[in-house]
């Protein structure tokens, strides 16, 4: 499963999957991306995969069956009660680790690929979002707890504000192998490798219909901004794309290359 270089591992991170259009385009094109990039592991954000809100047991199974290895989420994971049935029992389904103690689910998962232990951590920002526990300090605590149990740490930082995401990247530089932002659904062109070897991108974008406002119908969004009332929420159709990023990481946990993908 290791990529062609042998000494590195290639990890594909897929931007927030929005509803059936996002699932369908992923089903059609994911294997092609895995094959051409020789991806060893696929992490996808699934917090919007069920009708634009949360994820269900059936949809988790569907994503795992098409080649996704770990599913991360975010603030919208709580929007469908069905998810509560699987948050504790599915190791590959994460919710942000910095929700308060006692909340259902878990925020990290370790996967082995050819003897390389990859820890995926899901965290959520607090700027313009719920004031949950500090994601910076939560990473510190998890890293201290897990650093002897994993070689590579991948962080899905699910957050609204670019400043919080960038600050987090610097905070974990040299400890996390990669930080990939999610939640805004707009891919940023700021991928870089920080001095300590952490691959960083503010947001990897969205997987779904781009004939939309971040995956939801234009009509809904315009009416919301015109009236600030509840209007009919619908996932958009048309112009389906996958937004993703590939990180090539050496056995020492340093990122050597990042590729942004829009397809
Ligand atoms: Fe979100």
py3Dmol code that shows the C-alpha trace and the ligand (Angstrom):
import py3Dmol

protein = """\
ATOM      1  CA  UNK A   1       0.000   0.000   0.000  1.00  0.00           C
ATOM      2  CA  UNK A   2       2.979   2.329   0.302  1.00  0.00           C
ATOM      3  CA  UNK A   3       3.374   4.762  -2.551  1.00  0.00           C
ATOM      4  CA  UNK A   4       5.959   4.340  -5.265  1.00  0.00           C
ATOM      5  CA  UNK A   5       8.709   6.237  -3.500  1.00  0.00           C
ATOM      6  CA  UNK A   6       8.724   3.596  -0.761  1.00  0.00           C
ATOM      7  CA  UNK A   7      10.111   5.903   1.882  1.00  0.00           C
ATOM      8  CA  UNK A   8       7.074   8.186   2.004  1.00  0.00           C
ATOM      9  CA  UNK A   9       3.405   7.723   2.627  1.00  0.00           C
ATOM     10  CA  UNK A  10       0.727   9.573   0.662  1.00  0.00           C
ATOM     11  CA  UNK A  11      -2.368  10.695   2.535  1.00  0.00           C
ATOM     12  CA  UNK A  12      -5.373  12.091   0.684  1.00  0.00           C
ATOM     13  CA  UNK A  13      -7.642  14.487   2.559  1.00  0.00           C
ATOM     14  CA  UNK A  14     -11.081  15.155   1.053  1.00  0.00           C
ATOM     15  CA  UNK A  15     -13.045  18.363   1.676  1.00  0.00           C
ATOM     16  CA  UNK A  16     -16.486  18.426   3.292  1.00  0.00           C
ATOM     17  CA  UNK A  17     -18.806  16.046   1.424  1.00  0.00           C
ATOM     18  CA  UNK A  18     -22.156  17.809   0.914  1.00  0.00           C
ATOM     19  CA  UNK A  19     -25.205  15.564   0.491  1.00  0.00           C
ATOM     20  CA  UNK A  20     -25.852  13.036  -2.257  1.00  0.00           C
ATOM     21  CA  UNK A  21     -24.114  15.076  -4.997  1.00  0.00           C
ATOM     22  CA  UNK A  22     -20.942  15.037  -2.908  1.00  0.00           C
ATOM     23  CA  UNK A  23     -21.236  11.312  -2.193  1.00  0.00           C
ATOM     24  CA  UNK A  24     -21.932  10.497  -5.831  1.00  0.00           C
ATOM     25  CA  UNK A  25     -19.011  12.458  -7.249  1.00  0.00           C
ATOM     26  CA  UNK A  26     -16.733  10.868  -4.661  1.00  0.00           C
ATOM     27  CA  UNK A  27     -18.020   7.400  -5.579  1.00  0.00           C
ATOM     28  CA  UNK A  28     -17.322   8.129  -9.269  1.00  0.00           C
ATOM     29  CA  UNK A  29     -13.853   9.641  -8.939  1.00  0.00           C
ATOM     30  CA  UNK A  30     -12.195   8.651  -5.645  1.00  0.00           C
ATOM     31  CA  UNK A  31     -10.642   5.411  -6.877  1.00  0.00           C
ATOM     32  CA  UNK A  32      -9.108   7.258  -9.835  1.00  0.00           C
ATOM     33  CA  UNK A  33      -7.500   9.789  -7.510  1.00  0.00           C
ATOM     34  CA  UNK A  34      -6.219   7.009  -5.221  1.00  0.00           C
ATOM     35  CA  UNK A  35      -4.740   5.161  -8.204  1.00  0.00           C
ATOM     36  CA  UNK A  36      -3.090   8.119  -9.942  1.00  0.00           C
ATOM     37  CA  UNK A  37      -1.620   9.572  -6.739  1.00  0.00           C
ATOM     38  CA  UNK A  38      -0.899   6.178  -5.138  1.00  0.00           C
ATOM     39  CA  UNK A  39      -2.659   7.306  -1.983  1.00  0.00           C
ATOM     40  CA  UNK A  40      -2.083   5.039   1.000  1.00  0.00           C
ATOM     41  CA  UNK A  41      -4.822   6.485   3.212  1.00  0.00           C
ATOM     42  CA  UNK A  42      -7.952   8.571   2.661  1.00  0.00           C
ATOM     43  CA  UNK A  43      -9.397  10.925   5.258  1.00  0.00           C
ATOM     44  CA  UNK A  44     -12.679  12.666   4.351  1.00  0.00           C
ATOM     45  CA  UNK A  45     -14.793  15.195   6.212  1.00  0.00           C
ATOM     46  CA  UNK A  46     -18.352  13.839   6.308  1.00  0.00           C
ATOM     47  CA  UNK A  47     -20.146  16.316   8.551  1.00  0.00           C
ATOM     48  CA  UNK A  48     -22.449  17.460   5.723  1.00  0.00           C
ATOM     49  CA  UNK A  49     -22.791  14.142   3.925  1.00  0.00           C
ATOM     50  CA  UNK A  50     -26.410  13.388   4.961  1.00  0.00           C
ATOM     51  CA  UNK A  51     -28.587  15.921   3.138  1.00  0.00           C
ATOM     52  CA  UNK A  52     -26.120  18.664   4.006  1.00  0.00           C
ATOM     53  CA  UNK A  53     -26.300  17.994   7.735  1.00  0.00           C
ATOM     54  CA  UNK A  54     -24.433  15.326   9.691  1.00  0.00           C
ATOM     55  CA  UNK A  55     -23.952  11.660   8.741  1.00  0.00           C
ATOM     56  CA  UNK A  56     -25.987   8.471   9.224  1.00  0.00           C
ATOM     57  CA  UNK A  57     -24.923   4.829   9.794  1.00  0.00           C
ATOM     58  CA  UNK A  58     -25.755   3.937   6.162  1.00  0.00           C
ATOM     59  CA  UNK A  59     -23.781   6.860   4.774  1.00  0.00           C
ATOM     60  CA  UNK A  60     -20.773   6.060   6.950  1.00  0.00           C
ATOM     61  CA  UNK A  61     -20.841   2.497   5.575  1.00  0.00           C
ATOM     62  CA  UNK A  62     -21.128   3.874   2.043  1.00  0.00           C
ATOM     63  CA  UNK A  63     -18.097   6.149   2.476  1.00  0.00           C
ATOM     64  CA  UNK A  64     -16.002   3.366   4.015  1.00  0.00           C
ATOM     65  CA  UNK A  65     -16.990   1.043   1.142  1.00  0.00           C
ATOM     66  CA  UNK A  66     -15.738   3.389  -1.594  1.00  0.00           C
ATOM     67  CA  UNK A  67     -12.238   3.828  -0.168  1.00  0.00           C
ATOM     68  CA  UNK A  68     -12.469   6.354   2.652  1.00  0.00           C
ATOM     69  CA  UNK A  69     -10.516   5.111   5.690  1.00  0.00           C
ATOM     70  CA  UNK A  70     -11.285   7.759   8.318  1.00  0.00           C
ATOM     71  CA  UNK A  71     -14.277  10.149   8.441  1.00  0.00           C
ATOM     72  CA  UNK A  72     -13.893  13.420  10.298  1.00  0.00           C
ATOM     73  CA  UNK A  73     -16.725  15.813  11.135  1.00  0.00           C
ATOM     74  CA  UNK A  74     -17.411  19.141  12.854  1.00  0.00           C
ATOM     75  CA  UNK A  75     -20.120  21.330  14.302  1.00  0.00           C
ATOM     76  CA  UNK A  76     -22.873  19.933  12.033  1.00  0.00           C
ATOM     77  CA  UNK A  77     -22.324  16.350  13.152  1.00  0.00           C
ATOM     78  CA  UNK A  78     -24.990  16.848  15.837  1.00  0.00           C
ATOM     79  CA  UNK A  79     -27.726  17.840  13.334  1.00  0.00           C
ATOM     80  CA  UNK A  80     -29.035  14.294  12.725  1.00  0.00           C
ATOM     81  CA  UNK A  81     -29.938  12.068  15.707  1.00  0.00           C
ATOM     82  CA  UNK A  82     -29.033   8.922  13.738  1.00  0.00           C
ATOM     83  CA  UNK A  83     -25.353   9.676  14.232  1.00  0.00           C
ATOM     84  CA  UNK A  84     -25.668   9.206  17.987  1.00  0.00           C
ATOM     85  CA  UNK A  85     -26.049   5.443  17.372  1.00  0.00           C
ATOM     86  CA  UNK A  86     -22.551   5.160  15.888  1.00  0.00           C
ATOM     87  CA  UNK A  87     -20.387   7.878  17.443  1.00  0.00           C
ATOM     88  CA  UNK A  88     -19.190   5.557  20.205  1.00  0.00           C
ATOM     89  CA  UNK A  89     -19.041   2.303  18.244  1.00  0.00           C
ATOM     90  CA  UNK A  90     -17.329   3.279  14.969  1.00  0.00           C
ATOM     91  CA  UNK A  91     -13.598   3.846  15.524  1.00  0.00           C
ATOM     92  CA  UNK A  92     -13.112   5.448  12.084  1.00  0.00           C
ATOM     93  CA  UNK A  93     -15.832   8.077  12.657  1.00  0.00           C
ATOM     94  CA  UNK A  94     -14.503  11.101  14.530  1.00  0.00           C
ATOM     95  CA  UNK A  95     -16.101  14.171  16.043  1.00  0.00           C
ATOM     96  CA  UNK A  96     -13.980  17.125  17.174  1.00  0.00           C
ATOM     97  CA  UNK A  97     -11.895  16.046  20.165  1.00  0.00           C
ATOM     98  CA  UNK A  98     -12.324  19.345  22.014  1.00  0.00           C
ATOM     99  CA  UNK A  99     -16.017  18.952  22.843  1.00  0.00           C
ATOM    100  CA  UNK A 100     -16.486  18.863  26.622  1.00  0.00           C
ATOM    101  CA  UNK A 101     -15.839  15.671  28.564  1.00  0.00           C
ATOM    102  CA  UNK A 102     -18.817  13.331  28.550  1.00  0.00           C
ATOM    103  CA  UNK A 103     -20.003  14.173  25.024  1.00  0.00           C
ATOM    104  CA  UNK A 104     -20.601  11.101  22.853  1.00  0.00           C
ATOM    105  CA  UNK A 105     -17.939   9.958  20.427  1.00  0.00           C
ATOM    106  CA  UNK A 106     -14.178  10.322  20.149  1.00  0.00           C
ATOM    107  CA  UNK A 107     -11.815  12.690  18.383  1.00  0.00           C
ATOM    108  CA  UNK A 108      -8.851  10.600  17.250  1.00  0.00           C
ATOM    109  CA  UNK A 109      -8.078   7.283  15.586  1.00  0.00           C
ATOM    110  CA  UNK A 110      -4.826   5.463  14.798  1.00  0.00           C
ATOM    111  CA  UNK A 111      -4.423   3.506  11.555  1.00  0.00           C
ATOM    112  CA  UNK A 112      -1.437   1.355  10.564  1.00  0.00           C
ATOM    113  CA  UNK A 113      -0.137   1.442   6.982  1.00  0.00           C
ATOM    114  CA  UNK A 114       2.851  -0.844   6.334  1.00  0.00           C
ATOM    115  CA  UNK A 115       4.187  -0.360   9.809  1.00  0.00           C
ATOM    116  CA  UNK A 116       3.634   3.425   9.887  1.00  0.00           C
ATOM    117  CA  UNK A 117       1.200   4.455  12.583  1.00  0.00           C
ATOM    118  CA  UNK A 118      -0.982   7.365  11.484  1.00  0.00           C
ATOM    119  CA  UNK A 119      -3.016   9.196  14.102  1.00  0.00           C
ATOM    120  CA  UNK A 120      -5.903  11.275  12.746  1.00  0.00           C
ATOM    121  CA  UNK A 121      -7.101  13.999  15.106  1.00  0.00           C
ATOM    122  CA  UNK A 122     -10.256  16.065  14.558  1.00  0.00           C
ATOM    123  CA  UNK A 123     -10.451  19.473  16.262  1.00  0.00           C
ATOM    124  CA  UNK A 124     -12.815  22.430  15.972  1.00  0.00           C
ATOM    125  CA  UNK A 125     -12.113  26.160  16.147  1.00  0.00           C
ATOM    126  CA  UNK A 126     -13.924  28.588  18.432  1.00  0.00           C
ATOM    127  CA  UNK A 127     -13.875  31.903  16.564  1.00  0.00           C
ATOM    128  CA  UNK A 128     -17.427  32.558  15.223  1.00  0.00           C
ATOM    129  CA  UNK A 129     -18.329  29.040  16.450  1.00  0.00           C
ATOM    130  CA  UNK A 130     -19.436  27.323  19.653  1.00  0.00           C
ATOM    131  CA  UNK A 131     -17.155  28.152  22.616  1.00  0.00           C
ATOM    132  CA  UNK A 132     -16.054  24.571  23.246  1.00  0.00           C
ATOM    133  CA  UNK A 133     -12.740  23.572  24.872  1.00  0.00           C
ATOM    134  CA  UNK A 134      -9.501  25.088  23.576  1.00  0.00           C
ATOM    135  CA  UNK A 135      -8.362  23.194  20.451  1.00  0.00           C
ATOM    136  CA  UNK A 136      -4.752  24.324  20.920  1.00  0.00           C
ATOM    137  CA  UNK A 137      -4.485  22.915  24.428  1.00  0.00           C
ATOM    138  CA  UNK A 138      -6.470  19.833  23.444  1.00  0.00           C
ATOM    139  CA  UNK A 139      -3.905  19.083  20.737  1.00  0.00           C
ATOM    140  CA  UNK A 140      -1.089  19.534  23.272  1.00  0.00           C
ATOM    141  CA  UNK A 141      -2.723  17.070  25.652  1.00  0.00           C
ATOM    142  CA  UNK A 142      -3.510  14.505  22.942  1.00  0.00           C
ATOM    143  CA  UNK A 143      -0.019  14.768  21.456  1.00  0.00           C
ATOM    144  CA  UNK A 144       1.578  14.167  24.834  1.00  0.00           C
ATOM    145  CA  UNK A 145      -0.712  11.191  25.399  1.00  0.00           C
ATOM    146  CA  UNK A 146      -0.274   9.656  21.930  1.00  0.00           C
ATOM    147  CA  UNK A 147       3.202  10.631  20.676  1.00  0.00           C
ATOM    148  CA  UNK A 148       4.688   7.250  21.518  1.00  0.00           C
ATOM    149  CA  UNK A 149       1.805   5.430  19.871  1.00  0.00           C
ATOM    150  CA  UNK A 150       1.932   7.078  16.417  1.00  0.00           C
ATOM    151  CA  UNK A 151       4.519   8.201  13.840  1.00  0.00           C
ATOM    152  CA  UNK A 152       2.366  10.658  11.900  1.00  0.00           C
ATOM    153  CA  UNK A 153      -0.267  13.059  13.225  1.00  0.00           C
ATOM    154  CA  UNK A 154      -2.866  14.368  10.761  1.00  0.00           C
ATOM    155  CA  UNK A 155      -5.160  17.126  12.037  1.00  0.00           C
ATOM    156  CA  UNK A 156      -8.496  18.116  10.501  1.00  0.00           C
ATOM    157  CA  UNK A 157      -8.934  21.601  11.983  1.00  0.00           C
ATOM    158  CA  UNK A 158     -12.609  22.392  11.403  1.00  0.00           C
ATOM    159  CA  UNK A 159     -12.910  26.144  11.791  1.00  0.00           C
ATOM    160  CA  UNK A 160     -14.348  29.322  10.360  1.00  0.00           C
ATOM    161  CA  UNK A 161     -11.582  31.868  10.835  1.00  0.00           C
ATOM    162  CA  UNK A 162      -8.416  31.799   8.750  1.00  0.00           C
ATOM    163  CA  UNK A 163      -6.508  33.489  11.577  1.00  0.00           C
ATOM    164  CA  UNK A 164      -7.357  30.733  14.048  1.00  0.00           C
ATOM    165  CA  UNK A 165      -6.410  28.060  11.525  1.00  0.00           C
ATOM    166  CA  UNK A 166      -3.057  29.643  10.671  1.00  0.00           C
ATOM    167  CA  UNK A 167      -2.237  30.227  14.321  1.00  0.00           C
ATOM    168  CA  UNK A 168      -3.008  26.572  14.993  1.00  0.00           C
ATOM    169  CA  UNK A 169      -0.663  25.527  12.179  1.00  0.00           C
ATOM    170  CA  UNK A 170       2.198  27.443  13.788  1.00  0.00           C
ATOM    171  CA  UNK A 171       1.297  26.091  17.231  1.00  0.00           C
ATOM    172  CA  UNK A 172       1.690  22.472  16.105  1.00  0.00           C
ATOM    173  CA  UNK A 173       4.544  22.947  13.620  1.00  0.00           C
ATOM    174  CA  UNK A 174       7.050  20.144  14.101  1.00  0.00           C
ATOM    175  CA  UNK A 175       4.568  18.005  16.016  1.00  0.00           C
ATOM    176  CA  UNK A 176       1.701  17.448  13.552  1.00  0.00           C
ATOM    177  CA  UNK A 177       2.714  16.123  10.132  1.00  0.00           C
ATOM    178  CA  UNK A 178      -0.168  17.957   8.495  1.00  0.00           C
ATOM    179  CA  UNK A 179      -2.953  20.393   9.336  1.00  0.00           C
ATOM    180  CA  UNK A 180      -5.777  20.630   6.830  1.00  0.00           C
ATOM    181  CA  UNK A 181      -8.614  23.050   7.437  1.00  0.00           C
ATOM    182  CA  UNK A 182     -12.249  22.219   6.765  1.00  0.00           C
ATOM    183  CA  UNK A 183     -15.673  23.870   7.301  1.00  0.00           C
ATOM    184  CA  UNK A 184     -15.635  26.909   4.972  1.00  0.00           C
ATOM    185  CA  UNK A 185     -16.117  24.766   1.826  1.00  0.00           C
ATOM    186  CA  UNK A 186     -13.814  27.101  -0.131  1.00  0.00           C
ATOM    187  CA  UNK A 187     -10.363  25.764  -0.991  1.00  0.00           C
ATOM    188  CA  UNK A 188      -7.534  28.139  -0.176  1.00  0.00           C
ATOM    189  CA  UNK A 189      -4.357  28.418  -2.273  1.00  0.00           C
ATOM    190  CA  UNK A 190      -2.022  28.849   0.697  1.00  0.00           C
ATOM    191  CA  UNK A 191      -0.593  25.366   1.089  1.00  0.00           C
ATOM    192  CA  UNK A 192       2.910  25.412   2.506  1.00  0.00           C
ATOM    193  CA  UNK A 193       5.358  23.371   4.503  1.00  0.00           C
ATOM    194  CA  UNK A 194       6.137  25.135   7.766  1.00  0.00           C
ATOM    195  CA  UNK A 195       9.756  25.196   9.036  1.00  0.00           C
ATOM    196  CA  UNK A 196       9.269  22.249  11.389  1.00  0.00           C
ATOM    197  CA  UNK A 197       7.910  20.041   8.593  1.00  0.00           C
ATOM    198  CA  UNK A 198       4.164  20.456   9.125  1.00  0.00           C
ATOM    199  CA  UNK A 199       2.189  20.556   5.894  1.00  0.00           C
ATOM    200  CA  UNK A 200      -0.456  23.240   6.165  1.00  0.00           C
ATOM    201  CA  UNK A 201      -3.494  24.451   4.202  1.00  0.00           C
ATOM    202  CA  UNK A 202      -6.175  26.748   5.615  1.00  0.00           C
ATOM    203  CA  UNK A 203      -9.076  24.927   3.923  1.00  0.00           C
ATOM    204  CA  UNK A 204      -9.178  22.006   1.520  1.00  0.00           C
ATOM    205  CA  UNK A 205     -12.652  22.973   0.246  1.00  0.00           C
ATOM    206  CA  UNK A 206     -15.840  21.063  -0.541  1.00  0.00           C
ATOM    207  CA  UNK A 207     -16.970  17.925  -2.333  1.00  0.00           C
ATOM    208  CA  UNK A 208     -20.381  18.527  -3.857  1.00  0.00           C
ATOM    209  CA  UNK A 209     -22.284  20.817  -6.205  1.00  0.00           C
ATOM    210  CA  UNK A 210     -20.615  24.099  -7.017  1.00  0.00           C
ATOM    211  CA  UNK A 211     -23.747  25.511  -8.662  1.00  0.00           C
ATOM    212  CA  UNK A 212     -24.547  26.671  -5.140  1.00  0.00           C
ATOM    213  CA  UNK A 213     -23.533  28.673  -2.113  1.00  0.00           C
ATOM    214  CA  UNK A 214     -21.123  26.291  -0.352  1.00  0.00           C
ATOM    215  CA  UNK A 215     -23.177  23.287  -1.494  1.00  0.00           C
ATOM    216  CA  UNK A 216     -26.659  24.585  -0.657  1.00  0.00           C
ATOM    217  CA  UNK A 217     -29.102  26.065  -3.202  1.00  0.00           C
ATOM    218  CA  UNK A 218     -28.490  29.645  -4.258  1.00  0.00           C
ATOM    219  CA  UNK A 219     -32.192  30.409  -3.695  1.00  0.00           C
ATOM    220  CA  UNK A 220     -32.014  29.307  -0.044  1.00  0.00           C
ATOM    221  CA  UNK A 221     -28.922  31.286   0.622  1.00  0.00           C
ATOM    222  CA  UNK A 222     -30.106  34.484  -1.065  1.00  0.00           C
ATOM    223  CA  UNK A 223     -33.437  34.333   0.787  1.00  0.00           C
ATOM    224  CA  UNK A 224     -31.663  33.778   4.092  1.00  0.00           C
ATOM    225  CA  UNK A 225     -29.574  36.893   3.559  1.00  0.00           C
ATOM    226  CA  UNK A 226     -32.536  38.916   2.317  1.00  0.00           C
ATOM    227  CA  UNK A 227     -34.945  37.965   5.097  1.00  0.00           C
ATOM    228  CA  UNK A 228     -32.994  36.370   7.989  1.00  0.00           C
ATOM    229  CA  UNK A 229     -35.911  33.957   8.423  1.00  0.00           C
ATOM    230  CA  UNK A 230     -36.120  30.177   8.157  1.00  0.00           C
ATOM    231  CA  UNK A 231     -36.460  29.146   4.517  1.00  0.00           C
ATOM    232  CA  UNK A 232     -36.406  25.738   2.814  1.00  0.00           C
ATOM    233  CA  UNK A 233     -32.922  24.213   3.097  1.00  0.00           C
ATOM    234  CA  UNK A 234     -31.866  22.120   0.106  1.00  0.00           C
ATOM    235  CA  UNK A 235     -28.646  20.621  -1.149  1.00  0.00           C
ATOM    236  CA  UNK A 236     -27.821  22.057  -4.589  1.00  0.00           C
ATOM    237  CA  UNK A 237     -27.454  20.122  -7.853  1.00  0.00           C
ATOM    238  CA  UNK A 238     -25.046  20.751 -10.700  1.00  0.00           C
ATOM    239  CA  UNK A 239     -21.317  21.216 -11.357  1.00  0.00           C
ATOM    240  CA  UNK A 240     -20.097  18.478  -9.021  1.00  0.00           C
ATOM    241  CA  UNK A 241     -16.467  18.528  -7.966  1.00  0.00           C
ATOM    242  CA  UNK A 242     -14.106  17.014  -5.448  1.00  0.00           C
ATOM    243  CA  UNK A 243     -11.816  19.361  -3.511  1.00  0.00           C
ATOM    244  CA  UNK A 244      -8.953  17.604  -1.767  1.00  0.00           C
ATOM    245  CA  UNK A 245      -5.290  17.792  -0.813  1.00  0.00           C
ATOM    246  CA  UNK A 246      -2.581  15.141  -0.911  1.00  0.00           C
ATOM    247  CA  UNK A 247       0.241  15.129   1.625  1.00  0.00           C
ATOM    248  CA  UNK A 248       3.425  13.139   1.020  1.00  0.00           C
ATOM    249  CA  UNK A 249       5.008  12.470   4.389  1.00  0.00           C
ATOM    250  CA  UNK A 250       8.275  10.735   5.265  1.00  0.00           C
ATOM    251  CA  UNK A 251       8.698   8.079   7.921  1.00  0.00           C
ATOM    252  CA  UNK A 252       9.935  10.725  10.325  1.00  0.00           C
ATOM    253  CA  UNK A 253       6.571  12.468  10.078  1.00  0.00           C
ATOM    254  CA  UNK A 254       7.672  15.460   7.957  1.00  0.00           C
ATOM    255  CA  UNK A 255       5.661  16.586   4.945  1.00  0.00           C
ATOM    256  CA  UNK A 256       7.730  16.815   1.769  1.00  0.00           C
ATOM    257  CA  UNK A 257       5.045  17.761  -0.737  1.00  0.00           C
ATOM    258  CA  UNK A 258       1.459  19.018  -0.802  1.00  0.00           C
ATOM    259  CA  UNK A 259      -0.796  18.872  -3.830  1.00  0.00           C
ATOM    260  CA  UNK A 260      -4.110  20.690  -3.982  1.00  0.00           C
ATOM    261  CA  UNK A 261      -6.705  18.806  -5.998  1.00  0.00           C
ATOM    262  CA  UNK A 262      -9.860  20.106  -7.683  1.00  0.00           C
ATOM    263  CA  UNK A 263     -11.491  17.582  -9.982  1.00  0.00           C
TER     264      UNK A 263
END
"""
ligand_1 = """\
1
LIG
Fe -18.751 22.746 9.700
"""
view = py3Dmol.view(width=600, height=400)
view.addModel(protein, "pdb")
view.setStyle({"model": 0}, {"cartoon": {"style": "trace"}})
view.addModel(ligand_1, "xyz")
view.setStyle({"model": 1}, {"stick": {}})
view.zoomTo()
view.show()
